[in-house]
């Protein structure tokens, strides 16, 4: 009975723990531990230093100019070789094909366009109802922000705008008090018995259950995981995300199921199967509509000058992502070849490529820029006059920032933040871009960061400067970079850009084998011909599918080379001389005795004693150990002296042995 209670108690503690955030305390298994070879292996390729390259040259009389140009050419060739090797290593992986393969990338582009159109027109419905003007992006209005996000999700799930309005109003029926005019001969129509202030049933956002998979190797595709999850009833969709800064390009996934399933049993069953000899390692994902969905950032963001700076960066972020929407409109217009047909079928995002939210924000920035820029520069250029010790001794004397809350800035900023979060899946205050996975996530508009509560005592200038600088740096790195950028033609040629005609000629030459005089073989079909021209004509006529594969592979590689934001290959590392390894089995004392003298501070410690500033004592290890009294404690030496009455202690060493200090012994 006692064992059962203990087991239940520990089981409850395990259930309450966070499987995702808490690291495992179990010792890694032998097959999970990286071997010495895998530890030594680095993804960065190694090139020779200039000195090593010079030594490897045959010509001993090489001039400096020739050496400089030759080493530059060597590095360029190494870079080109490793770009091609990186392509060969990853060209069969799904994440790589979705970015660069002509067919897969086109499919992914159309899927992304479909999702962004759904998000835009769902947001547009809320924008047209004027519901968005009441939303304030701070923790004091947390419930309003969360309700707006839920209403946006309901529109994505094909709910009507009337159902969403009822959800926002908590089911309250609001009628217009103005009397309705009734024409002569018509009877006033009853309004289904509904009275003003009456509450009616509302439709809430649909809830799901989901499973989170922390790491999925690049060799496992989305189709593989869907096939494993489809065997369980209630399966809906799978969302993949490439793990940031992962050198092996592993991904993580969320698997969404219906709310009626037993998610713990499904998670258990998924962990009992293997995909391509890999354990799934699934855990139950917490409810995406939980209480901590709306999260705060420091209350310094409420400061008017900081909010004005955020407004400028939010406008830049919005322009970069709206250009993507405009490019979709342009591409669709080219495909349909008629603007009227475009408007009738799919609709445009913004007429004339103008976002009214951005235009209103730019007008506000132009009008108030001089006033707010001086305040933000005062924080950015702040130089503390006291040391950290003085500030810690007396914190009250530190210069503080008095936060002034001006609603005019937030009336322009908050609609843009909502637009970025809903349409582009950008969590501005967290510098997060969720557009790669959120459309198939269990919650299609999940966690959102808002401005925190204003601190009562204000914020010190040092902390304010640190917050402003770090926020700006992170935003520029994650949100203000171009979504797509290409290298120049010259840079592409340096990285190995391929020519389609040249690659086709190589393919034809490879598949033209000379057998004998005026006899050639085409290995693709096994037929023999009288000359090269006949083989060439045969390949172009009978093997067009093979030529299309060559063209597609050339385009696949060139798409990767031209991408300026590509993930690899990593920066090279220079080859260094190998470290000398010490022989095994030697103690630290032996290594010190061989190395001789070591310096500690002002003096130097040698094997024979201390020597510093010309002073050398007569005590050495041999003389120290030769006296038996040195082997005794102080109490033992006092007892020996009292008993011996001053006589010397008998020494049992060899009497014929020389004295320790006798250099001629």
C-alpha positions, 0 to 999 in steps of 0.5 A: 500500500505504501509503495502504491502511494509513493508510485502515485506521488512520483507519477503526479510530479512527472505529469506536472513537469514540463517535458519540453523545457526541463532537461532530462536527468537520465544518463545518455545511452551508449548509442546516444553519446557522440563518439570521439570521431563525431566530436572531432568532426566539424561542419566547417571545411578546412583550408590552408593558411598562406604559409602552408600554401607557400610551403606546398608550392613547387616553385621556390622562387615565387614572387609576392605578387604571384603568391598573393594572386595564387592564394586568392585563386586557391581560396576561391576554388576551395569555396567553389568546391565546398559550395558544390559539396554542400549542395550534394550533401543536402539536395535530397533533404526536404527542407533544401528542396522546398527552398531551391528545387524548381518543382518543390519550391514552386509548390511550397510558394503556392501553399504559402500564398494560399495561407497568406491570402487566408490570413490577410482577408480574415484580418481585413474583415475585422479591420472593416468592422472597426473592432481593431481600433479598440485593441491596446497592445499591453498587459492591462488589456490582455483579455481584449488582445486574446479575444481578438486573436481568438476571433481571428482564428475563428475567421481562419476556420471559416466562421462567419463575421456574425459569429465572430461579432457575437463572440467578441460581444460575449453573446450580447445583442446590441440593437440600434435605438434609432426607430426604423421607418415603415412604408405605408401598407407594410407591417413592422417585422418582428425581430425573431423575439430578440430583445435588447441586452439579451444573451445568446449562445456564442461559438467559441474557437475550436480546441485541438490536442497536439503532440510535440516532437523536439528533434526530427532528422533531416532525412525524415520527410513530412510525408513520412511523419504524416504516414505514421500519424494517419493510422490514429483517428482524429489526425488533422495536420502536421507543422514542421519548423527548421531548428534555428542555428542547427548545423545538422538542419534538424527540424521540430514538429507539431502534430494536431489531432481532434479534441476528442482523442486520447492524446496520451495513448497516441503519444505513447504509441508514437514513441513505440515506433521508429521512422528510418531507424529513428525514435520519434520522441513525442511529448504531449503539447500543452494547450496552445490557448493557455493562460500564458499565451499573452506574454509581457516585455519590460514596461520601458516599451511604454515610454513615448520615445521608445514607442516612437522608435518601435514605430519606425522599425515596425513600419520598416518591417511592414514594408519588407513583408508587404513587398512580398504581398505585392510580388504575389499580386504581380505574379498572379497578374502575369499568370492571369494576364488581366487585372479584372480577372485577378480581382474577380478570382482572388482579389488583391491585397492592397489596391495600388500597392498602398497600405493605409496603416503604413501611410498613417504611420509615416505621416505621424513619423514625419510630423513628430520625428524631431521631438522624439528623436532627441529623447531616444538619442539621450538614452542611446548616448547615455554615459554613466558617470559612476562606477557599478560599485557606486551605483550598487552602494547607493541605487537611489542616486542613479539617474532614472528615466521617467516613463511618459505614456502618450496615447497618440503613438500607440494609436498608430503603432498598435494597429501595425503590430496587430497587422504584423501578428495576424497577416505576417505571423510576426511577433514584433516585441519578441523579434519572432517570425512564425510564418514558416510553421504557424499556418499548420500549427495547432494554434494558428495565432499563438503566443504574442508579446505585448508591453508590460506594466509600467514600473513604479520606480521608473527605470535606470538610464543604464538599464534603459540604454541596454534594453534599447540597444539590444532590442534594436540589434535583435530586430535588425537581425531577425525582422529587418533583413530582406526576405529574399536576396540574390548575389550578383552575377559576378559573385555567382560565377565565383561560386560555380554558377552553371551554364545550361547549354554547357551542362547539356553538352557535357551530358551528350559528351558523356553519353557518346562512347567511341567503340571503333572507327566510325562506330559510337554507342549511346549507353542510354539506349544501347544503340550504335551509330556511325558518328557523333552527330547521329548519337547527338541527334538520337539523344535530343530526339529520344531522350528529351526526358533525360535532358529535362532532368539535366536542365532541372538539376542546373536550375536547382543548383543555380537557385542555391548559388544565387541565394544570398541568404543561404544556410551554407556552407559554413565559413572555412577554418584554417588548418593549424599545426596538430598539438603535441600530445603528452605520453600517457601514464606520466604523472603531473610531477614527472611532467613538471620535472621535465619542464624544469622551472615554472614561474609563479608570481614574482619568483620561480619555482624550480625542482631544487627550491625557490630562487628569486631576486638572486636569493637561493636557499640551501634547502632542497628536497634531498636534504629535507627528506634526509633528516628523520625529524622532518618526517615527524609532527611537532608533538612527536619531535618534542617527545623525542627531544625530552626522552633523548636528553639532547642526543641525536636521533639514531638514523638507520641509513647506510653509514657508507652513503655520502652526505646529502650536500657532499658533491664529491660523495 
